[in-house]
């Protein structure tokens, strides 16, 4: 799937637990960190399956998965477990919708302009998830998110410009590439797709706006994952030339603000 949830443990660990008490049932007396890890392992197969769904509710799944990952990384395990509860409820609702549709008892279709019938594309959200509508505050929130992202790009471009002279003297092809191409050499084809996704959110309207928001969320998630893992980012941040560079923290902060604005787009 395009979006992965990282959990500790291996297939061997899971195999050794076969025949034992359900992991979910055994977490009541565990410390929060252990309880979170066990719950996340238990729900991961459901998450993977849900992310392959064509249901419009999949955008909520992505949002919750992202929030769970952030809470887990911040050691906010009780909050993360609460979000897992909501995620399981959402996934269950998606399964019920699929079952209802396949049994032929879905919501009655409505006439389309072509004369053919069409089924409403916006399902009722499950308990705990608000109806599928665009927040009236989205324009203001989105403007703030974009401003934070643009500020982060401006800051890191300025830092790389200061580092450029030293990188050109380095005996390393990757560092020289960064000196020559700047941030584009580091973003590994993540910056341009995100910028395009941002423009699509700005231009889209109606149902197209929700699709554009979904696409932009995917781009933010992919970019954030790249920034966390890329060795070139770390090499610049920890450069031996005495130049202060904070690519990972700056870009992550900007992506978090942008991602939060997208997460809060739908009510």
C-alpha positions as CSV (number, residue, x, y, z in Angstrom):
1,X,0.0,0.0,0.0
2,X,1.0,3.6,-0.5
3,X,0.9,4.3,3.3
4,X,2.6,2.0,5.7
5,X,2.3,1.9,9.5
6,X,5.6,1.1,11.1
7,X,5.3,-1.4,14.0
8,X,7.9,-3.3,16.0
9,X,8.0,-7.0,15.9
10,X,8.5,-9.8,13.3
11,X,6.5,-12.6,11.8
12,X,8.4,-14.9,14.1
13,X,7.1,-13.0,17.1
14,X,3.6,-13.2,15.8
15,X,3.9,-16.9,15.1
16,X,5.1,-17.6,18.6
17,X,2.0,-15.9,20.0
18,X,-0.4,-18.2,18.2
19,X,-2.7,-20.0,20.5
20,X,-2.2,-17.5,23.3
21,X,-4.6,-14.9,24.6
22,X,-5.7,-12.2,22.2
23,X,-3.2,-9.3,22.1
24,X,-6.0,-6.8,22.4
25,X,-7.4,-8.6,25.5
26,X,-4.1,-8.8,27.2
27,X,-3.3,-5.1,27.1
28,X,-5.4,-4.0,30.0
29,X,-2.6,-4.4,32.6
30,X,0.3,-3.5,30.3
31,X,2.1,-0.2,30.4
32,X,0.9,2.3,27.8
33,X,3.8,1.8,25.4
34,X,3.4,-1.9,25.3
35,X,-0.4,-1.7,25.0
36,X,0.0,0.7,22.1
37,X,2.5,-1.6,20.3
38,X,0.3,-4.6,20.8
39,X,-2.9,-2.8,19.6
40,X,-1.1,-1.4,16.6
41,X,0.2,-4.9,15.6
42,X,-3.3,-6.3,16.0
43,X,-5.0,-3.7,13.8
44,X,-2.3,-3.4,11.1
45,X,-3.8,-6.1,8.8
46,X,-7.1,-4.2,8.9
47,X,-5.4,-0.9,8.2
48,X,-3.6,-2.4,5.2
49,X,-6.9,-3.8,3.8
50,X,-8.8,-0.5,4.4
51,X,-6.2,1.5,2.6
52,X,-6.8,-0.5,-0.5
53,X,-10.5,0.3,-0.4
54,X,-12.2,2.6,-2.9
55,X,-14.5,4.0,-0.2
56,X,-14.5,7.8,0.2
57,X,-14.0,7.1,3.9
58,X,-10.4,6.0,3.2
59,X,-9.3,9.6,3.6
60,X,-10.4,9.4,7.3
61,X,-8.4,6.2,7.7
62,X,-5.3,7.9,6.3
63,X,-5.8,10.9,8.6
64,X,-6.2,8.7,11.7
65,X,-3.2,6.5,10.8
66,X,-1.1,9.7,10.5
67,X,-2.4,11.0,13.9
68,X,-1.7,7.6,15.5
69,X,1.9,7.6,14.1
70,X,2.5,11.2,15.4
71,X,1.1,10.4,18.8
72,X,3.1,7.2,19.1
73,X,6.3,9.0,18.1
74,X,5.6,11.7,20.8
75,X,5.1,8.9,23.4
76,X,1.4,10.0,23.8
77,X,0.4,6.3,23.9
78,X,-3.0,6.7,25.6
79,X,-4.1,9.3,23.0
80,X,-2.8,7.0,20.3
81,X,-4.8,4.0,21.7
82,X,-7.9,6.2,21.7
83,X,-7.4,6.9,18.0
84,X,-6.9,3.2,17.3
85,X,-10.4,2.6,18.9
86,X,-11.9,5.2,16.5
87,X,-10.0,3.7,13.6
88,X,-11.3,0.2,14.3
89,X,-14.9,1.7,14.4
90,X,-14.3,3.5,11.1
91,X,-12.9,0.3,9.4
92,X,-15.9,-1.7,10.7
93,X,-18.2,0.9,9.2
94,X,-16.4,0.7,5.8
95,X,-16.9,-3.1,5.9
96,X,-20.6,-2.7,6.6
97,X,-21.0,-0.4,3.7
98,X,-19.2,-2.8,1.4
99,X,-21.5,-5.6,2.6
100,X,-24.6,-3.5,2.2
101,X,-23.7,-2.5,-1.3
102,X,-22.9,-6.0,-2.4
103,X,-26.3,-7.2,-1.1
104,X,-28.2,-4.7,-3.2
105,X,-29.6,-2.7,-0.3
106,X,-27.5,0.3,-0.7
107,X,-28.9,3.9,-0.5
108,X,-31.4,4.4,-3.4
109,X,-29.8,5.8,-6.5
110,X,-30.6,9.2,-7.8
111,X,-31.1,10.2,-11.4
112,X,-28.1,11.7,-13.2
113,X,-28.0,14.3,-16.0
114,X,-27.1,11.4,-18.4
115,X,-30.4,9.7,-17.6
116,X,-28.5,6.8,-15.8
117,X,-28.8,6.3,-12.1
118,X,-25.9,6.9,-9.8
119,X,-25.3,6.1,-6.1
120,X,-24.5,8.9,-3.8
121,X,-20.7,9.0,-3.3
122,X,-20.7,10.4,0.2
123,X,-21.5,7.7,2.8
124,X,-22.8,8.4,6.2
125,X,-19.8,8.7,8.6
126,X,-19.6,6.2,11.5
127,X,-20.2,7.2,15.1
128,X,-17.3,9.4,16.2
129,X,-16.6,10.6,12.7
130,X,-18.4,13.7,11.6
131,X,-20.4,13.9,8.3
132,X,-18.5,14.3,5.1
133,X,-18.4,18.1,4.5
134,X,-15.8,20.7,3.9
135,X,-15.1,22.9,6.9
136,X,-16.2,26.5,6.5
137,X,-12.9,27.5,8.2
138,X,-10.8,25.5,5.7
139,X,-9.8,28.5,3.5
140,X,-8.3,30.3,6.5
141,X,-6.7,27.1,7.9
142,X,-5.3,26.2,4.5
143,X,-3.9,29.7,4.0
144,X,-2.0,29.3,7.4
145,X,-0.8,25.9,6.5
146,X,0.5,27.0,3.1
147,X,2.2,30.0,4.7
148,X,4.0,27.8,7.2
149,X,5.1,25.5,4.4
150,X,6.3,28.3,2.2
151,X,8.2,29.8,5.2
152,X,9.9,26.4,5.8
153,X,11.0,26.2,2.1
154,X,12.4,29.8,2.3
155,X,14.3,29.0,5.4
156,X,15.9,25.8,4.1
157,X,16.8,27.3,0.8
158,X,18.6,30.1,2.6
159,X,20.5,27.6,4.7
160,X,21.5,25.6,1.7
161,X,22.7,28.7,-0.1
162,X,25.0,29.4,2.9
163,X,26.2,25.8,2.8
164,X,26.7,25.8,-1.0
165,X,30.3,27.0,-1.1
166,X,31.5,24.4,1.4
167,X,29.6,21.6,-0.4
168,X,31.3,22.4,-3.7
169,X,34.6,21.8,-2.0
170,X,33.5,18.4,-0.6
171,X,34.9,15.2,-2.1
172,X,31.4,13.7,-2.4
173,X,29.2,13.5,-5.5
174,X,25.9,13.7,-3.5
175,X,27.0,16.8,-1.6
176,X,28.2,18.5,-4.8
177,X,24.8,17.6,-6.4
178,X,23.1,19.4,-3.5
179,X,25.3,22.4,-4.0
180,X,24.4,22.5,-7.7
181,X,20.6,21.8,-7.5
182,X,19.8,22.9,-4.0
183,X,16.7,21.5,-2.3
184,X,15.6,19.7,-5.5
185,X,18.6,17.3,-5.1
186,X,17.3,16.3,-1.7
187,X,13.6,16.0,-2.1
188,X,13.8,13.0,-4.5
189,X,10.7,14.0,-6.6
190,X,8.6,14.8,-3.6
191,X,8.6,18.6,-3.7
192,X,7.1,19.0,-7.2
193,X,4.2,16.6,-6.7
194,X,3.4,18.3,-3.4
195,X,3.5,21.7,-5.0
196,X,1.2,20.5,-7.8
197,X,-1.2,18.9,-5.2
198,X,-1.3,22.3,-3.3
199,X,-2.3,24.1,-6.5
200,X,-5.0,21.5,-7.2
201,X,-6.5,22.0,-3.8
202,X,-6.5,25.8,-4.5
203,X,-8.2,25.4,-7.9
204,X,-10.7,22.6,-7.2
205,X,-14.3,23.0,-6.1
206,X,-17.1,20.8,-4.9
207,X,-16.4,17.1,-4.8
208,X,-13.2,17.7,-6.7
209,X,-11.9,19.7,-3.7
210,X,-12.2,16.6,-1.5
211,X,-10.3,14.5,-4.0
212,X,-7.6,17.1,-4.3
213,X,-7.3,17.2,-0.5
214,X,-6.9,13.4,-0.4
215,X,-4.2,13.6,-3.0
216,X,-2.4,16.4,-1.1
217,X,-2.5,14.3,2.1
218,X,-0.8,11.5,0.3
219,X,1.9,13.9,-1.0
220,X,2.5,15.3,2.5
221,X,2.8,11.8,4.0
222,X,5.2,10.7,1.4
223,X,7.4,13.8,1.7
224,X,7.4,13.6,5.5
225,X,8.5,9.9,5.4
226,X,11.3,10.8,2.9
227,X,12.6,13.7,5.1
228,X,12.7,11.4,8.1
229,X,14.8,8.7,6.3
230,X,16.9,10.5,3.7
231,X,20.7,10.4,4.5
232,X,21.4,13.5,2.5
233,X,19.1,15.5,4.8
234,X,21.1,14.2,7.8
235,X,24.4,14.9,6.1
236,X,23.4,18.5,5.6
237,X,22.0,18.9,9.1
238,X,25.2,17.4,10.6
239,X,27.7,19.1,8.2
240,X,31.2,19.5,9.4
241,X,31.6,23.0,8.0
242,X,30.1,24.9,10.9
243,X,27.1,26.1,8.9
244,X,23.8,25.8,10.8
245,X,21.4,23.7,8.8
246,X,18.1,22.4,10.1
247,X,16.5,20.8,7.0
248,X,14.7,17.9,8.8
249,X,13.2,20.0,11.6
250,X,12.2,22.9,9.3
251,X,10.7,20.8,6.6
252,X,9.0,18.5,9.1
253,X,7.5,21.5,10.9
254,X,6.2,23.0,7.6
255,X,4.8,19.6,6.5
256,X,3.1,19.1,9.9
257,X,1.3,22.5,9.6
258,X,0.3,21.8,6.0
259,X,-0.8,18.3,6.9
260,X,-2.9,19.5,9.9
261,X,-4.7,22.0,7.7
262,X,-5.6,19.2,5.3
263,X,-6.6,16.9,8.2
264,X,-9.0,19.6,9.5
265,X,-10.5,20.2,6.0
266,X,-13.3,17.7,6.4
267,X,-16.0,17.9,9.1
